[in-house]
Amino acid sequence: MSETDLTDEAQEPERLVINYPGPIPGFKYPIQMVFCGNCSLPLEYCEFQPNYVECKRWLEKVLPQEFEKLGTGADGEAEGDEAEKKHQKRGGKGAVKPRKAKMPEKVKVGVGQRKGKKSVTIVAGLASYDVDLSEARKVFAQRFSCGCSVTEEDEVTIQGDFVEDVIAFIKERWKEIPEEELEDIGEIKVRK
């Protein structure tokens, strides 16, 4: 490399220059911020929090003069209440979805093919008879000495082909499930 190549690389890139106009007239510096004791954000941002009602209670109790500044809307209700109605409630892992009351359906047992010659037994419909699927998973895993998992809302997957054994075991273990409600559906296409 020549000296001219080195000097070209050593040049500094252009800098962005921002003109700061200075202090804004009419403002008192330093600016005093008031933070919420509930969510620890500035008071203007409390309305965007999921616990806005608790923030309002804190504000009313601790800073009543700031609470009065919230004002009321044209229709007489507080502006914050309108924001609360619009605010979408978010679920999460802790949110429990209510189960629909449904009629007991048939317990379907079938076998599915996995990689190569490996197969799995799938049991669906136990939850409609109020069988705890995590307990059923443990019992199946112990009984058949294999891996077992709850794969969907109402489905237990057992590693291996145990269709006849599973049907006999369900009759023996959960007597509240009528024998005519147990169905061997044969081959099932397994999702990967």
N, C-alpha and C positions, 0 to 999 in steps of 0.2 A: 504494500500500500504506500502511496505517496503522501507527502505532507499536506497536499491540497485536500485529499480524502479525509484526513484526520481533522482538519479545521472545519470542514463542512459538517461532520458529525458532532463536533463540540459546540456548535451554535445552539443558543438557548431557544426554546420554542416561544412563540408570541404569547404574551400574558394578557389575560382578560382584566381590564381595568374597570372597576365599579366606582362610580361617583356617588359618594355618600353625602346627602344634602345636609347632614347635621341634625341637631335636635329639632323636633317639630314644635312650632310655636303653639302655646296653649296647653302643653303637657307639663306636668310637674315631674322632674327627675330626682332621684331614681323612682321608677314606676313601682307602686306598691300593689302586689298581687294577693288576692285572698284565695286560699285553697280549701277545698271541701275536706272535712274531717272524716268523711265516710269513704270516699273513693280516691282521695288525695289528688284530684285534678282541679284546675281552676273552675270556679263556679259556673262559667259559661258552658263548660263541657259536660257537666253532670247529666244534662238531659239526654245525652247520647249513651249513657251507661245502662246496663240491664237493671240495676238496682236504684233507679232514679227516685222512686218513692221514698226509699230510706234516706237518700241525699236531701230530699225536700224536708223530711222530718228533722234531720240534723240541722239544716239551715234555719228552720223555723224556731228551733229550740235555742241554738247558739247565737245566730245572727239574725234577729227578727227584722232589722232595718233592711238587710239585703233580701230577705224573703219577701218583703213588701214590694221591692223593685221588680219582682217577677211579674206583677200585675195580673190582670184578668183579661181574657179575650173578649171579643165583641158579644159573644153569646152568654157571658157571665161565668163561664168556667175558666179555670186557670189555664194559662198557655201550656204549662207543663203536662196537664192531663191530656191535651190533644196530642202532644208528642208521645205520651205513653200509649195512647190508642194506636198510633201509627207504627210504633216501634215493634219490630218483629221479635217474638220470643224465640230464642235459640235453644235447641236441644243440646244434646251432648251425650257422653257416655253415661253420665249419671241419670239422665232422663229415662224414666220407665214408660214404655209405650203401653197403653191399656190394651189388654187382649180382648178381642171380640168374642162375645158369647156365641159359640157355634155348636151345632149339633155334632155329636160324635160321628166320626167318619170311620171307614174301614182302615185297619192297620195293614199296610201293604209291605210285603217283604219281597225283595228281589235281589238278584246278583248282577253286578256290573263288572266289566272287564277293564283292568288297568294296564299298565305297561307290560307287554309280552304276555306271559301266562298268568300274571297276578290278577286276582279278582277281589272284589269287595262285596259285602252283603249290606244292603241299604234297607233300613226299617223306617217307614214314614207313617205318621198318624197316631203315635203314642200320646202326644200332648193333648189330643182331643179327649182322652180318657183321664186327664189330670195326672199323667205319669211324669215325674220329674226327669227330664232328659239327661241331666248331669248324673243323677243317680243310676239311671238306666245304662248310661255309658260305662260307669264304673262296674256295674254288675255284669254287663256283657264282656268287658275286658277281662274280668276275673274268671268268668265261666268258660270262655273260649280261649283263654291265654293268648290274647293277641291285642294289637292296637285298636283303639276305638275312639271315635270323636263325634261330637255334635256338629253337623255341617250346616244345617239350615235351621229355621225357626222350629220345624217339626220333623227333623230327619237325623237319624243316627247312622253313622257309617262304621262297619266292622270289617277289619282286614281279614280276608279269607272267604271261602264259600261255605256258609253255615246256614243256608235257608231252612232246611227241615229242622235242624237243631234249634234255631232261633224261634221258629213257630211253636215247637214243643215247649221250649223254655218260657215263652210268653204265656202260654196256657197255664203252665205250672206256677209261675211267679206272680202274674197279675190276673187274678181270677175274675176281676170286675170287667175284663174284656171278654165279650162273648166269643165262642169258638167260630161262629158263622161270620164274625166281623174280621177274622184273620184271613188274609188273601195272599197267596203266592203269585206274584205277577211275572215271575220268570226273569228274562234278560232285560236289563235296564241300560240305557246309554249313559255313561258317566261323564260329567263335565270335567274338563281338565283345568 
